[in-house]
Amino acid sequence: MKTYAWSGQITAPLAVALGILICFWGYRILKLTLGIMGFMAGAAAGWSLGLALAPGNNAIALICAVIAGAIGAALCVWLFFLGIFLLGASAGAVVAAALFTAAGNQPQPILLLAFAGVFGVIALVLQKLMITLSTASSGSYLITAGIFQFFTGAQPLSLLWFDRLHPGSAGVLSYAALALWLVLAVSGLRFQYRGRRKKEEAARKEGPA
């Protein structure tokens, strides 16, 4: 419990800060966004690998997470299309998890992967639209997860996919997380769209000159 509380004090505010950045300015700072998403994906994989190699040793898991996160960030920045696919995939997983929560069911890993794969491919085809949608939904998820982790004392990453937090109050918290995520995602989408539209209009006005 002490480990979870200590890590929550660090990861929760960090998740909120990064989530705000990605949710409202993800398209404008695309390379940084791809780096952040790549780091998160790599870190999650590295953490799992570290715990598998040395069960119960959080220090080893942390080292593996940092190394894998750095590799993931570099790959997503250098390999642009990989980063775009991962960005779309993350949004697909979040959307699928939200749908499971709305239906009152636990997220199924196979279906989460299927949604992630489909969204990743769509992101490669419709880049401008999906980058905006993916950054808004993924960023809002990070904000929501960070807020609920900080105030509920949930285990780090246990709020991924809005899963059940605590017996009894789980349903209320899950739906509250879903509602907050949806409001933030729509707000981020509108903010980014308006900013992008203003930039395009300014570019058109300067074009003829």
Secondary structure as the mmCIF struct_conf table of DSSP 4:
data_model
#
loop_
_struct_conf.conf_type_id
_struct_conf.id
_struct_conf.beg_label_comp_id
_struct_conf.beg_label_asym_id
_struct_conf.beg_label_seq_id
_struct_conf.end_label_comp_id
_struct_conf.end_label_asym_id
_struct_conf.end_label_seq_id
HELX_RH_AL_P HELX_RH_AL_P1 LYS A 2 TRP A 25
TURN_TY1_P TURN_TY1_P1 GLY A 26 ILE A 29
HELX_RH_AL_P HELX_RH_AL_P2 LEU A 30 LEU A 53
BEND BEND1 ALA A 54 ALA A 54
TURN_TY1_P TURN_TY1_P2 PRO A 55 GLY A 56
HELX_RH_AL_P HELX_RH_AL_P3 ASN A 58 TRP A 78
BEND BEND2 LEU A 79 LEU A 79
HELX_RH_AL_P HELX_RH_AL_P4 PHE A 80 ALA A 102
TURN_TY1_P TURN_TY1_P3 ALA A 103 GLY A 104
HELX_LH_PP_P HELX_LH_PP_P1 GLN A 106 GLN A 108
HELX_RH_AL_P HELX_RH_AL_P5 PRO A 109 VAL A 125
BEND BEND3 LEU A 126 LEU A 126
HELX_RH_AL_P HELX_RH_AL_P6 GLN A 127 THR A 152
HELX_LH_PP_P HELX_LH_PP_P2 ALA A 154 GLN A 155
TURN_TY1_P TURN_TY1_P4 PRO A 156 LEU A 159
HELX_RH_3T_P HELX_RH_3T_P1 LEU A 160 PHE A 162
BEND BEND4 HIS A 166 HIS A 166
TURN_TY1_P TURN_TY1_P5 PRO A 167 SER A 169
HELX_RH_AL_P HELX_RH_AL_P7 ALA A 170 GLU A 206
BEND BEND5 GLY A 207 GLY A 207
#
